[in-house]
Amino acid sequence: MRYRRVDDQIVKAAIGGRTIEDGRTYTGATNSYFAGLALRGFSRNNTGRRRLDVVTAFLTQKGMVTPSYHGRRTIIGRRNRTGG
């Protein structure tokens, strides 16, 4: 997921290089810290499921995964009202 904020407003967002579509529902998982800070402005639903349970279910379903750390989270052009 890549997004750009200007004055605390999300002005551009993409998942996998494709622009997020209004009205479409996307599913993902993250920890509560990231969801509370970085995903402000996005609608989200706390399922109450433990991260370990979600990851375990995903790995059980997939069987094998290859981790990728490059570009996990990128904030582009972060600015705020004080000019920082």
KOLGU-4560 file (N, C-alpha, C; in nm, 3 decimals, padded with zeros to 5 digits):
<recs>
<n_xx: 00.085 n_yy: -00.117 n_zz: 00.000 ca_xx: 00.000 ca_yy: 00.000 ca_zz: 00.000 c_xx: 00.090 c_yy: 00.124 c_zz: 00.000 mol: A seq: 1 type: MET>
<n_xx: 00.062 n_yy: 00.212 n_zz: -00.091 ca_xx: 00.133 ca_yy: 00.340 ca_zz: -00.096 c_xx: 00.029 c_yy: 00.451 c_zz: -00.093 mol: A seq: 2 type: ARG>
<n_xx: 00.059 n_yy: 00.554 n_zz: -00.019 ca_xx: -00.033 ca_yy: 00.666 ca_zz: -00.013 c_xx: 00.042 c_yy: 00.796 c_zz: 00.010 mol: A seq: 3 type: TYR>
<n_xx: -00.025 n_yy: 00.906 n_zz: -00.022 ca_xx: 00.033 ca_yy: 01.038 ca_zz: 00.000 c_xx: -00.067 c_yy: 01.122 c_zz: 00.075 mol: A seq: 4 type: ARG>
<n_xx: -00.018 n_yy: 01.190 n_zz: 00.179 ca_xx: -00.099 ca_yy: 01.279 ca_zz: 00.260 c_xx: -00.052 c_yy: 01.421 c_zz: 00.243 mol: A seq: 5 type: ARG>
<n_xx: -00.147 n_yy: 01.513 n_zz: 00.241 ca_xx: -00.116 ca_yy: 01.656 ca_zz: 00.242 c_xx: -00.208 c_yy: 01.717 c_zz: 00.345 mol: A seq: 6 type: VAL>
<n_xx: -00.150 n_yy: 01.784 n_zz: 00.444 ca_xx: -00.227 ca_yy: 01.846 ca_zz: 00.552 c_xx: -00.328 c_yy: 01.749 c_zz: 00.613 mol: A seq: 7 type: ASP>
<n_xx: -00.281 n_yy: 01.628 n_zz: 00.643 ca_xx: -00.360 ca_yy: 01.524 ca_zz: 00.709 c_xx: -00.475 c_yy: 01.471 c_zz: 00.624 mol: A seq: 8 type: ASP>
<n_xx: -00.471 n_yy: 01.496 n_zz: 00.494 ca_xx: -00.570 ca_yy: 01.441 ca_zz: 00.400 c_xx: -00.499 c_yy: 01.342 c_zz: 00.307 mol: A seq: 9 type: GLN>
<n_xx: -00.561 n_yy: 01.228 n_zz: 00.282 ca_xx: -00.506 ca_yy: 01.133 ca_zz: 00.186 c_xx: -00.542 c_yy: 01.183 c_zz: 00.047 mol: A seq: 10 type: ILE>
<n_xx: -00.441 n_yy: 01.212 n_zz: -00.035 ca_xx: -00.467 ca_yy: 01.265 ca_zz: -00.168 c_xx: -00.443 c_yy: 01.162 c_zz: -00.278 mol: A seq: 11 type: VAL>
<n_xx: -00.372 n_yy: 01.055 n_zz: -00.246 ca_xx: -00.347 ca_yy: 00.949 ca_zz: -00.342 c_xx: -00.318 c_yy: 00.821 c_zz: -00.267 mol: A seq: 12 type: LYS>
<n_xx: -00.375 n_yy: 00.708 n_zz: -00.313 ca_xx: -00.350 ca_yy: 00.580 ca_zz: -00.248 c_xx: -00.357 c_yy: 00.469 c_zz: -00.352 mol: A seq: 13 type: ALA>
<n_xx: -00.266 n_yy: 00.371 n_zz: -00.337 ca_xx: -00.263 ca_yy: 00.258 ca_zz: -00.430 c_xx: -00.224 c_yy: 00.131 c_zz: -00.356 mol: A seq: 14 type: ALA>
<n_xx: -00.273 n_yy: 00.020 n_zz: -00.405 ca_xx: -00.237 ca_yy: -00.111 ca_zz: -00.353 c_xx: -00.183 c_yy: -00.192 c_zz: -00.470 mol: A seq: 15 type: ILE>
<n_xx: -00.061 n_yy: -00.240 n_zz: -00.456 ca_xx: 00.000 ca_yy: -00.316 ca_zz: -00.564 c_xx: 00.014 c_yy: -00.236 c_zz: -00.693 mol: A seq: 16 type: GLY>
<n_xx: 00.031 n_yy: -00.104 n_zz: -00.680 ca_xx: 00.048 ca_yy: -00.018 ca_zz: -00.795 c_xx: -00.082 c_yy: 00.024 c_zz: -00.862 mol: A seq: 17 type: GLY>
<n_xx: -00.196 n_yy: -00.024 n_zz: -00.812 ca_xx: -00.325 ca_yy: 00.011 ca_zz: -00.871 c_xx: -00.399 c_yy: 00.106 c_zz: -00.777 mol: A seq: 18 type: ARG>
<n_xx: -00.453 n_yy: 00.215 n_zz: -00.834 ca_xx: -00.524 ca_yy: 00.315 ca_zz: -00.755 c_xx: -00.642 c_yy: 00.253 c_zz: -00.683 mol: A seq: 19 type: THR>
<n_xx: -00.659 n_yy: 00.290 n_zz: -00.556 ca_xx: -00.773 ca_yy: 00.242 ca_zz: -00.479 c_xx: -00.901 c_yy: 00.299 c_zz: -00.538 mol: A seq: 20 type: ILE>
<n_xx: -01.000 n_yy: 00.212 n_zz: -00.557 ca_xx: -01.126 ca_yy: 00.251 ca_zz: -00.617 c_xx: -01.229 c_yy: 00.286 c_zz: -00.510 mol: A seq: 21 type: GLU>
<n_xx: -01.295 n_yy: 00.401 n_zz: -00.526 ca_xx: -01.404 ca_yy: 00.437 ca_zz: -00.435 c_xx: -01.513 c_yy: 00.332 c_zz: -00.443 mol: A seq: 22 type: ASP>
<n_xx: -01.572 n_yy: 00.301 n_zz: -00.330 ca_xx: -01.683 ca_yy: 00.207 ca_zz: -00.326 c_xx: -01.642 c_yy: 00.061 c_zz: -00.325 mol: A seq: 23 type: GLY>
<n_xx: -01.515 n_yy: 00.031 n_zz: -00.346 ca_xx: -01.469 ca_yy: -00.107 ca_zz: -00.342 c_xx: -01.418 c_yy: -00.139 c_zz: -00.202 mol: A seq: 24 type: ARG>
<n_xx: -01.439 n_yy: -00.262 n_zz: -00.157 ca_xx: -01.392 ca_yy: -00.304 ca_zz: -00.026 c_xx: -01.262 c_yy: -00.382 c_zz: -00.042 mol: A seq: 25 type: THR>
<n_xx: -01.161 n_yy: -00.345 n_zz: 00.036 ca_xx: -01.031 ca_yy: -00.412 ca_zz: 00.036 c_xx: -01.012 c_yy: -00.478 c_zz: 00.172 mol: A seq: 26 type: TYR>
<n_xx: -00.949 n_yy: -00.592 n_zz: 00.174 ca_xx: -00.925 ca_yy: -00.664 ca_zz: 00.298 c_xx: -00.775 c_yy: -00.673 c_zz: 00.322 mol: A seq: 27 type: THR>
<n_xx: -00.734 n_yy: -00.647 n_zz: 00.445 ca_xx: -00.594 ca_yy: -00.655 ca_zz: 00.481 c_xx: -00.582 c_yy: -00.675 c_zz: 00.631 mol: A seq: 28 type: GLY>
<n_xx: -00.462 n_yy: -00.694 n_zz: 00.677 ca_xx: -00.439 ca_yy: -00.710 ca_zz: 00.820 c_xx: -00.318 c_yy: -00.629 c_zz: 00.861 mol: A seq: 29 type: ALA>
<n_xx: -00.325 n_yy: -00.572 n_zz: 00.979 ca_xx: -00.213 ca_yy: -00.497 ca_zz: 01.034 c_xx: -00.228 c_yy: -00.495 c_zz: 01.186 mol: A seq: 30 type: THR>
<n_xx: -00.128 n_yy: -00.443 n_zz: 01.253 ca_xx: -00.140 ca_yy: -00.431 ca_zz: 01.398 c_xx: -00.217 c_yy: -00.303 c_zz: 01.432 mol: A seq: 31 type: ASN>
<n_xx: -00.264 n_yy: -00.294 n_zz: 01.554 ca_xx: -00.348 ca_yy: -00.181 ca_zz: 01.595 c_xx: -00.270 c_yy: -00.049 c_zz: 01.595 mol: A seq: 32 type: SER>
<n_xx: -00.140 n_yy: -00.053 n_zz: 01.621 ca_xx: -00.059 ca_yy: 00.069 ca_zz: 01.620 c_xx: -00.059 c_yy: 00.131 c_zz: 01.480 mol: A seq: 33 type: TYR>
<n_xx: -00.026 n_yy: 00.050 n_zz: 01.378 ca_xx: -00.023 ca_yy: 00.100 ca_zz: 01.241 c_xx: -00.163 c_yy: 00.144 c_zz: 01.197 mol: A seq: 34 type: PHE>
<n_xx: -00.263 n_yy: 00.067 n_zz: 01.229 ca_xx: -00.400 ca_yy: 00.102 ca_zz: 01.189 c_xx: -00.443 c_yy: 00.234 c_zz: 01.251 mol: A seq: 35 type: ALA>
<n_xx: -00.408 n_yy: 00.257 n_zz: 01.377 ca_xx: -00.450 ca_yy: 00.379 ca_zz: 01.445 c_xx: -00.379 c_yy: 00.504 c_zz: 01.397 mol: A seq: 36 type: GLY>
<n_xx: -00.254 n_yy: 00.490 n_zz: 01.358 ca_xx: -00.177 ca_yy: 00.608 ca_zz: 01.317 c_xx: -00.173 c_yy: 00.627 c_zz: 01.166 mol: A seq: 37 type: LEU>
<n_xx: -00.128 n_yy: 00.528 n_zz: 01.096 ca_xx: -00.105 ca_yy: 00.544 ca_zz: 00.952 c_xx: -00.230 c_yy: 00.533 c_zz: 00.868 mol: A seq: 38 type: ALA>
<n_xx: -00.332 n_yy: 00.466 n_zz: 00.918 ca_xx: -00.453 ca_yy: 00.447 ca_zz: 00.837 c_xx: -00.565 c_yy: 00.542 c_zz: 00.874 mol: A seq: 39 type: LEU>
<n_xx: -00.532 n_yy: 00.652 n_zz: 00.941 ca_xx: -00.635 ca_yy: 00.753 ca_zz: 00.967 c_xx: -00.695 c_yy: 00.796 c_zz: 00.833 mol: A seq: 40 type: ARG>
<n_xx: -00.824 n_yy: 00.809 n_zz: 00.829 ca_xx: -00.891 ca_yy: 00.850 ca_zz: 00.706 c_xx: -00.944 c_yy: 00.734 c_zz: 00.625 mol: A seq: 41 type: GLY>
<n_xx: -00.895 n_yy: 00.614 n_zz: 00.654 ca_xx: -00.947 ca_yy: 00.494 ca_zz: 00.588 c_xx: -01.050 c_yy: 00.430 c_zz: 00.680 mol: A seq: 42 type: PHE>
<n_xx: -01.158 n_yy: 00.383 n_zz: 00.624 ca_xx: -01.256 ca_yy: 00.307 ca_zz: 00.701 c_xx: -01.193 c_yy: 00.172 c_zz: 00.735 mol: A seq: 43 type: SER>
<n_xx: -01.209 n_yy: 00.128 n_zz: 00.858 ca_xx: -01.152 ca_yy: -00.001 ca_zz: 00.898 c_xx: -01.242 c_yy: -00.067 c_zz: 01.000 mol: A seq: 44 type: ARG>
<n_xx: -01.227 n_yy: -00.195 n_zz: 01.013 ca_xx: -01.310 ca_yy: -00.275 ca_zz: 01.102 c_xx: -01.221 c_yy: -00.361 c_zz: 01.190 mol: A seq: 45 type: ASN>
<n_xx: -01.230 n_yy: -00.345 n_zz: 01.320 ca_xx: -01.153 ca_yy: -00.427 ca_zz: 01.413 c_xx: -01.229 c_yy: -00.557 c_zz: 01.436 mol: A seq: 46 type: ASN>
<n_xx: -01.176 n_yy: -00.666 n_zz: 01.382 ca_xx: -01.243 ca_yy: -00.795 ca_zz: 01.396 c_xx: -01.222 c_yy: -00.857 c_zz: 01.534 mol: A seq: 47 type: THR>
<n_xx: -01.125 n_yy: -00.805 n_zz: 01.608 ca_xx: -01.096 ca_yy: -00.861 ca_zz: 01.740 c_xx: -01.013 c_yy: -00.987 c_zz: 01.733 mol: A seq: 48 type: GLY>
<n_xx: -00.980 n_yy: -01.032 n_zz: 01.613 ca_xx: -00.899 ca_yy: -01.154 ca_zz: 01.599 c_xx: -00.753 c_yy: -01.123 c_zz: 01.632 mol: A seq: 49 type: ARG>
<n_xx: -00.688 n_yy: -01.216 n_zz: 01.698 ca_xx: -00.547 ca_yy: -01.199 ca_zz: 01.729 c_xx: -00.464 c_yy: -01.214 c_zz: 01.601 mol: A seq: 50 type: ARG>
<n_xx: -00.360 n_yy: -01.132 n_zz: 01.590 ca_xx: -00.274 ca_yy: -01.136 ca_zz: 01.471 c_xx: -00.217 c_yy: -01.275 c_zz: 01.449 mol: A seq: 51 type: ARG>
<n_xx: -00.176 n_yy: -01.343 n_zz: 01.555 ca_xx: -00.122 ca_yy: -01.478 ca_zz: 01.543 c_xx: -00.223 c_yy: -01.571 c_zz: 01.477 mol: A seq: 52 type: LEU>
<n_xx: -00.350 n_yy: -01.561 n_zz: 01.516 ca_xx: -00.454 ca_yy: -01.646 ca_zz: 01.458 c_xx: -00.474 c_yy: -01.616 c_zz: 01.310 mol: A seq: 53 type: ASP>
<n_xx: -00.472 n_yy: -01.488 n_zz: 01.274 ca_xx: -00.490 ca_yy: -01.448 ca_zz: 01.133 c_xx: -00.375 c_yy: -01.500 c_zz: 01.049 mol: A seq: 54 type: VAL>
<n_xx: -00.252 n_yy: -01.480 n_zz: 01.096 ca_xx: -00.134 ca_yy: -01.524 ca_zz: 01.021 c_xx: -00.132 c_yy: -01.676 c_zz: 01.010 mol: A seq: 55 type: VAL>
<n_xx: -00.164 n_yy: -01.745 n_zz: 01.118 ca_xx: -00.165 ca_yy: -01.892 ca_zz: 01.116 c_xx: -00.266 c_yy: -01.944 c_zz: 01.015 mol: A seq: 56 type: THR>
<n_xx: -00.386 n_yy: -01.887 n_zz: 01.013 ca_xx: -00.488 ca_yy: -01.929 ca_zz: 00.917 c_xx: -00.443 c_yy: -01.904 c_zz: 00.773 mol: A seq: 57 type: ALA>
<n_xx: -00.380 n_yy: -01.789 n_zz: 00.749 ca_xx: -00.332 ca_yy: -01.756 ca_zz: 00.615 c_xx: -00.225 c_yy: -01.854 c_zz: 00.570 mol: A seq: 58 type: PHE>
<n_xx: -00.127 n_yy: -01.882 n_zz: 00.657 ca_xx: -00.020 ca_yy: -01.974 ca_zz: 00.620 c_xx: -00.071 c_yy: -02.116 c_zz: 00.600 mol: A seq: 59 type: LEU>
<n_xx: -00.168 n_yy: -02.156 n_zz: 00.679 ca_xx: -00.228 ca_yy: -02.289 ca_zz: 00.664 c_xx: -00.297 c_yy: -02.300 c_zz: 00.528 mol: A seq: 60 type: THR>
<n_xx: -00.367 n_yy: -02.195 n_zz: 00.489 ca_xx: -00.437 ca_yy: -02.194 ca_zz: 00.360 c_xx: -00.339 c_yy: -02.192 c_zz: 00.243 mol: A seq: 61 type: GLN>
<n_xx: -00.235 n_yy: -02.109 n_zz: 00.251 ca_xx: -00.139 ca_yy: -02.094 ca_zz: 00.141 c_xx: -00.042 c_yy: -02.210 c_zz: 00.130 mol: A seq: 62 type: LYS>
<n_xx: -00.003 n_yy: -02.266 n_zz: 00.242 ca_xx: 00.094 ca_yy: -02.375 ca_zz: 00.240 c_xx: 00.237 c_yy: -02.325 c_zz: 00.243 mol: A seq: 63 type: GLY>
<n_xx: 00.275 n_yy: -02.237 n_zz: 00.152 ca_xx: 00.410 ca_yy: -02.182 ca_zz: 00.149 c_xx: 00.403 c_yy: -02.038 c_zz: 00.098 mol: A seq: 64 type: MET>
<n_xx: 00.479 n_yy: -01.952 n_zz: 00.161 ca_xx: 00.486 ca_yy: -01.813 ca_zz: 00.119 c_xx: 00.631 c_yy: -01.770 c_zz: 00.111 mol: A seq: 65 type: VAL>
<n_xx: 00.657 n_yy: -01.667 n_zz: 00.031 ca_xx: 00.791 ca_yy: -01.610 ca_zz: 00.020 c_xx: 00.783 c_yy: -01.467 c_zz: 00.071 mol: A seq: 66 type: THR>
<n_xx: 00.849 n_yy: -01.437 n_zz: 00.183 ca_xx: 00.839 ca_yy: -01.301 ca_zz: 00.238 c_xx: 00.909 c_yy: -01.198 c_zz: 00.150 mol: A seq: 67 type: PRO>
<n_xx: 00.855 n_yy: -01.079 n_zz: 00.151 ca_xx: 00.914 ca_yy: -00.967 ca_zz: 00.079 c_xx: 00.911 c_yy: -00.845 c_zz: 00.170 mol: A seq: 68 type: SER>
<n_xx: 01.025 n_yy: -00.783 n_zz: 00.190 ca_xx: 01.032 ca_yy: -00.669 ca_zz: 00.281 c_xx: 01.048 c_yy: -00.537 c_zz: 00.206 mol: A seq: 69 type: TYR>
<n_xx: 01.082 n_yy: -00.544 n_zz: 00.079 ca_xx: 01.103 ca_yy: -00.424 ca_zz: 00.000 c_xx: 00.970 c_yy: -00.353 c_zz: -00.026 mol: A seq: 70 type: HIS>
<n_xx: 00.963 n_yy: -00.226 n_zz: 00.008 ca_xx: 00.844 ca_yy: -00.147 ca_zz: -00.020 c_xx: 00.722 c_yy: -00.183 c_zz: 00.064 mol: A seq: 71 type: GLY>
<n_xx: 00.744 n_yy: -00.241 n_zz: 00.181 ca_xx: 00.630 ca_yy: -00.280 ca_zz: 00.266 c_xx: 00.540 c_yy: -00.162 c_zz: 00.297 mol: A seq: 72 type: ARG>
<n_xx: 00.598 n_yy: -00.049 n_zz: 00.327 ca_xx: 00.520 ca_yy: 00.070 ca_zz: 00.360 c_xx: 00.598 c_yy: 00.190 c_zz: 00.313 mol: A seq: 73 type: ARG>
<n_xx: 00.538 n_yy: 00.272 n_zz: 00.231 ca_xx: 00.604 ca_yy: 00.390 ca_zz: 00.179 c_xx: 00.512 c_yy: 00.509 c_zz: 00.193 mol: A seq: 74 type: THR>
<n_xx: 00.559 n_yy: 00.613 n_zz: 00.262 ca_xx: 00.485 ca_yy: 00.738 ca_zz: 00.272 c_xx: 00.554 c_yy: 00.837 c_zz: 00.180 mol: A seq: 75 type: ILE>
<n_xx: 00.477 n_yy: 00.893 n_zz: 00.087 ca_xx: 00.534 ca_yy: 00.983 ca_zz: -00.013 c_xx: 00.488 c_yy: 01.125 c_zz: 00.017 mol: A seq: 76 type: ILE>
<n_xx: 00.583 n_yy: 01.218 n_zz: 00.027 ca_xx: 00.551 ca_yy: 01.360 ca_zz: 00.039 c_xx: 00.476 c_yy: 01.397 c_zz: 00.165 mol: A seq: 77 type: GLY>
<n_xx: 00.517 n_yy: 01.347 n_zz: 00.279 ca_xx: 00.449 ca_yy: 01.380 ca_zz: 00.404 c_xx: 00.473 c_yy: 01.525 c_zz: 00.440 mol: A seq: 78 type: ARG>
<n_xx: 00.364 n_yy: 01.600 n_zz: 00.459 ca_xx: 00.372 ca_yy: 01.741 ca_zz: 00.496 c_xx: 00.266 c_yy: 01.768 c_zz: 00.602 mol: A seq: 79 type: ARG>
<n_xx: 00.286 n_yy: 01.872 n_zz: 00.677 ca_xx: 00.180 ca_yy: 01.914 ca_zz: 00.770 c_xx: 00.165 c_yy: 02.066 c_zz: 00.766 mol: A seq: 80 type: ASN>
<n_xx: 00.074 n_yy: 02.118 n_zz: 00.842 ca_xx: 00.044 ca_yy: 02.263 ca_zz: 00.835 c_xx: 00.159 c_yy: 02.351 c_zz: 00.881 mol: A seq: 81 type: ARG>
<n_xx: 00.249 n_yy: 02.298 n_zz: 00.959 ca_xx: 00.360 ca_yy: 02.379 ca_zz: 01.010 c_xx: 00.478 c_yy: 02.381 c_zz: 00.912 mol: A seq: 82 type: THR>
<n_xx: 00.459 n_yy: 02.314 n_zz: 00.797 ca_xx: 00.564 ca_yy: 02.316 ca_zz: 00.694 c_xx: 00.669 c_yy: 02.207 c_zz: 00.712 mol: A seq: 83 type: GLY>
<n_xx: 00.651 n_yy: 02.117 n_zz: 00.811 ca_xx: 00.748 ca_yy: 02.012 ca_zz: 00.836 c_xx: 00.736 c_yy: 01.894 c_zz: 00.747 mol: A seq: 84 type: GLY>
</recs>
